[in-house]
Amino acid sequence: MYRVIRYAIIAFSIFAAAVTGHCSIVDDFNDGAMNTTLWTTFIDGIGPSATEVPGCVVVTIPADAHEADDPHSFGGGFKSAKCLRGDFDIQIDYTLTEWPSGSGVRVGMGLFPAHTGSLANVQRSSFGQVESGPIEAYATDYGGIGGGGVPTNHISGSLRFARVGNMLTAGVLVDSEWVEIYSAEFSTDDYYFAFTAWSHNYAFSHEPVEVEFDNFLMRYGELVDPSTPPLNASIQKSSFTPKVVRAYAGKKPSFRSANVIVMPHGRSFIRLQKISPANVAPNVGPYARVMINLPSVKSGIKSSSFSMRK
């Protein structure tokens, strides 16, 4: 089951974030059925599974799990059905229910770019002998750049990601306090998010692993459809002669041209950057309230109004 909570103001000193009027989403997985409006099942490689049961999501990696033909990794978990846009703050709880030391398995929360940008994750890892282990630690990976490396013996805990502007911060819960383990500049692209357990052929000890995930929380953020153009898409510009539909004061004014900026971010609208009047009747006054028809990105025609100085 998941629910939506609205906060007036949210601020976190450790993540230096402050957001007004954003929406928070909580999924406690208590109903034992995946919410398909929020999640998709994510399976990589051969062998792993991810299933929601009443109270949590269980990810298993059997002893014979391995990478598929395209070498990369193997693992499983839940991945978001929509993308995060702009600033966000997300977290997930984990419990290591079957966890051999030095297994080579990572448990974490990951970010996957919708358009451009690098992968990122914050993880609770068990590094094996080929990785100078056994070492149990919290770590991060921002596009191949490692960070964190904080030793731990936690068998349960919480992982957190927060992005403010172009700064992405990873944190873990230690003794009921959030501790920042890594922060660096990162892409501002839209991102899918996921919680997974995974490993690699070179690192896996071939011992079975089981992990439970629970209590997903998005403190703030905007979820968008992946097909929606991103905020940083190229700005489209065009010039045209607008057709005046109605003038609210005096005689109908006329215009020579209008320069229009189209912001392609899903909420189709057109902003008038500059408009030049050809001549305005003297009895109109210093301002004319005018309604004109403007071409719209999605609907073809959109009525817009604006005030014009004589």
C-alpha positions in Angstrom: 0.0 0.0 0.0 1.2 3.5 -0.7 0.0 6.9 0.3 0.6 10.5 -0.6 1.4 13.1 2.0 1.8 16.8 1.5 4.2 18.9 3.4 4.2 22.7 3.6 7.9 23.1 4.3 10.6 20.4 4.4 14.2 21.1 5.4 17.1 18.8 6.2 20.3 20.3 7.5 22.4 17.3 6.5 21.3 17.4 2.9 20.9 21.2 2.8 17.5 20.9 1.2 14.5 23.1 1.6 11.3 22.6 -0.5 7.9 24.2 -0.3 4.7 22.6 -1.3 6.0 19.4 -2.8 4.4 16.0 -2.6 5.7 13.0 -0.6 5.0 9.4 -1.5 5.2 6.5 1.0 5.0 2.8 0.1 5.1 0.4 3.0 4.4 -2.7 0.8 1.9 -4.0 3.4 -0.7 -5.2 0.9 1.7 -7.7 -0.7 0.8 -6.5 -4.3 3.1 -4.3 -6.4 1.7 -0.9 -7.1 2.1 -0.8 -10.9 1.5 2.9 -11.1 4.7 3.4 -9.1 6.9 0.3 -9.7 8.1 -2.2 -12.3 10.0 -5.4 -11.5 13.7 -5.1 -12.4 15.6 -8.3 -13.1 19.2 -8.3 -14.5 21.0 -11.5 -15.5 20.1 -15.1 -14.7 18.7 -16.4 -11.4 17.6 -13.4 -9.2 14.0 -12.7 -8.3 12.1 -9.8 -6.7 8.6 -10.3 -5.2 6.4 -8.2 -3.0 4.9 -10.0 0.0 2.9 -8.6 2.8 5.2 -6.2 4.6 8.2 -6.0 2.2 9.8 -6.7 -1.1 12.0 -9.8 -1.1 15.0 -10.1 -3.4 16.8 -13.4 -3.7 20.1 -14.2 -5.5 20.6 -18.0 -5.7 24.0 -19.6 -5.6 24.0 -20.3 -9.3 23.1 -16.7 -10.3 25.2 -15.2 -13.1 25.4 -12.5 -15.7 23.5 -12.9 -19.0 25.3 -13.0 -22.4 26.1 -9.3 -22.2 28.5 -9.1 -19.3 27.4 -6.4 -16.8 25.8 -7.6 -13.6 23.0 -9.7 -12.2 20.4 -8.8 -9.6 16.8 -7.9 -8.9 14.5 -5.3 -7.3 11.8 -2.7 -8.0 12.4 0.2 -10.5 10.2 3.3 -10.7 7.6 3.4 -13.4 8.1 7.2 -13.7 11.1 9.5 -13.5 12.2 12.0 -10.9 12.6 15.6 -12.2 14.4 18.4 -10.5 15.2 18.3 -6.8 14.3 15.2 -4.9 14.9 13.3 -1.6 14.2 9.5 -1.5 15.0 6.7 0.9 14.5 2.9 1.4 14.9 0.5 4.4 16.7 -2.8 4.0 17.2 -6.0 6.0 19.9 -8.6 5.2 18.0 -11.8 6.0 20.6 -14.2 4.4 23.9 -12.5 4.1 27.2 -14.5 4.0 30.3 -12.4 4.7 32.3 -11.5 1.6 29.5 -12.6 -0.8 30.3 -9.9 -3.3 26.7 -8.7 -3.3 25.6 -5.1 -3.1 22.3 -3.8 -1.7 21.3 -0.4 -2.6 19.3 2.4 -4.2 20.2 3.4 -7.7 19.5 6.2 -10.2 19.1 5.5 -13.9 19.1 8.3 -16.5 16.0 8.7 -18.6 17.7 10.7 -21.3 21.4 11.5 -20.6 23.7 11.3 -17.7 25.4 8.6 -15.6 24.2 5.9 -13.3 24.6 6.4 -9.5 24.0 4.3 -6.4 24.3 4.3 -2.7 24.9 0.8 -1.3 25.5 -1.5 1.6 28.1 -3.9 0.2 29.9 -7.1 1.0 33.2 -7.1 -0.9 34.7 -10.5 -1.5 38.2 -11.8 -1.6 38.8 -10.7 -5.2 38.0 -7.2 -3.9 40.5 -7.3 -1.0 37.7 -8.5 1.3 35.9 -9.7 3.1 34.9 -6.1 3.8 31.4 -4.9 4.9 30.8 -1.3 4.1 28.6 1.5 2.9 29.8 2.9 -0.5 28.6 5.0 -3.5 29.2 4.9 -7.2 28.6 8.1 -9.2 29.2 7.3 -12.8 32.1 5.0 -12.1 33.6 7.3 -9.4 33.5 5.5 -6.0 32.9 7.2 -2.7 32.1 6.5 0.9 33.8 3.3 1.8 32.5 3.5 5.4 33.0 0.1 7.2 29.8 -1.2 8.9 28.3 -4.3 10.5 24.7 -3.3 10.0 22.3 -6.1 8.9 19.5 -3.6 8.6 19.3 0.1 7.9 18.2 2.9 5.6 19.7 4.4 2.5 19.0 7.9 1.2 19.6 10.0 -1.9 18.9 13.8 -2.2 19.5 16.0 -5.2 19.5 19.8 -4.9 20.4 21.6 -8.1 23.3 19.7 -9.5 24.5 18.3 -6.1 23.7 14.7 -5.3 24.1 13.6 -1.7 24.1 10.0 -0.4 23.3 9.2 3.2 22.8 6.3 5.6 21.0 6.1 9.0 23.4 5.5 11.9 22.1 5.4 15.5 18.9 7.2 14.4 20.9 10.0 12.8 21.4 10.6 9.0 25.1 10.6 8.1 26.3 11.9 4.8 28.8 9.5 3.2 29.3 11.2 -0.2 28.3 14.4 -2.1 29.3 15.6 -5.5 28.1 17.4 -8.6 25.8 15.2 -10.7 23.6 15.4 -13.8 20.3 17.3 -13.5 18.6 15.0 -16.0 15.4 13.1 -15.2 16.1 9.8 -13.4 14.4 6.5 -12.7 15.1 5.2 -9.2 15.3 1.6 -8.0 16.2 -0.5 -5.0 18.0 -3.6 -5.8 20.5 -6.3 -4.7 23.1 -7.2 -7.3 26.6 -8.6 -8.0 29.0 -9.5 -10.8 30.5 -12.8 -12.0 34.0 -11.7 -10.9 32.9 -10.8 -7.3 30.1 -13.3 -6.4 31.0 -16.0 -3.9 28.2 -18.3 -5.2 26.4 -18.4 -1.8 22.6 -17.7 -1.7 21.6 -14.2 -0.6 18.2 -12.8 0.5 17.3 -9.2 1.2 14.1 -7.5 2.3 13.3 -3.9 1.3 10.6 -1.8 3.1 9.2 1.7 3.7 10.1 3.5 0.6 9.8 7.3 1.1 10.0 10.1 -1.4 10.1 13.2 0.9 9.8 15.5 -2.1 10.2 15.4 -5.8 8.2 15.4 -9.0 7.4 12.2 -10.9 7.0 12.6 -14.6 6.2 10.3 -17.5 9.5 9.2 -19.2 8.2 10.4 -22.6 7.7 14.0 -21.3 10.5 16.2 -22.7 13.0 17.1 -20.0 13.4 20.6 -18.5 16.8 21.1 -20.1 15.5 20.4 -23.6 16.5 23.0 -26.2 14.4 26.1 -26.1 12.4 26.5 -29.3 12.0 30.0 -30.8 9.7 31.3 -33.5 8.4 34.6 -34.9 4.9 35.2 -36.3 2.3 37.9 -36.6 -0.4 37.2 -34.0 -4.1 37.5 -34.8 -6.0 39.7 -32.4 -9.2 38.1 -31.2 -10.5 40.7 -28.7 -9.4 44.0 -27.3 -10.9 44.9 -23.9 -10.3 48.7 -24.0 -11.0 51.0 -26.9 -10.4 50.1 -30.5 -8.7 47.0 -31.7 -4.9 47.4 -31.8 -2.8 45.8 -34.4 0.7 44.2 -34.2 3.6 43.8 -36.5 5.3 40.8 -34.9 5.8 38.7 -31.8 8.9 36.7 -30.7 7.7 33.6 -28.9 9.7 31.2 -26.6 8.3 27.7 -26.3 9.4 25.9 -23.1 9.2 22.1 -23.9 8.7 20.6 -20.5 5.4 18.9 -20.8 3.1 21.7 -19.6 2.7 23.2 -23.0 2.7 27.0 -22.9 4.1 29.9 -24.9 5.6 32.9 -23.3 5.7 36.2 -25.2 9.3 37.5 -25.0 8.7 40.7 -27.0 5.8 42.2 -28.9 5.9 45.3 -31.1 2.7 47.4 -31.7 2.3 48.9 -35.2 -0.2 51.5 -34.1 -2.7 51.8 -31.3 -5.8 54.0 -31.5 -5.4 57.1 -29.2 -8.5 56.3 -27.2 -7.3 52.9 -26.1 -5.2 54.4 -23.3 -1.8 53.6 -22.1 -2.6 49.8 -21.8 -4.7 47.5 -23.9 -5.8 44.2 -22.6 -5.7 41.9 -25.6 -6.5 38.2 -26.3 -4.8 36.6 -29.2 -4.5 33.1 -30.6 -1.1 31.5 -30.3 0.1 28.1 -31.7 0.4 25.5 -29.0 2.9 22.7 -28.8 0.3 20.0 -28.2 -3.2 21.4 -29.0 -2.4 23.4 -32.2 -4.1 26.6 -31.0 -4.1 28.2 -27.6 -5.7 31.4 -26.5 -3.5 33.7 -24.4 -3.9 37.2 -23.0 -1.4 39.8 -22.0 -1.1 43.5 -21.3 0.5 45.8 -23.8 1.9 49.3 -23.2 1.0 51.9 -25.8 
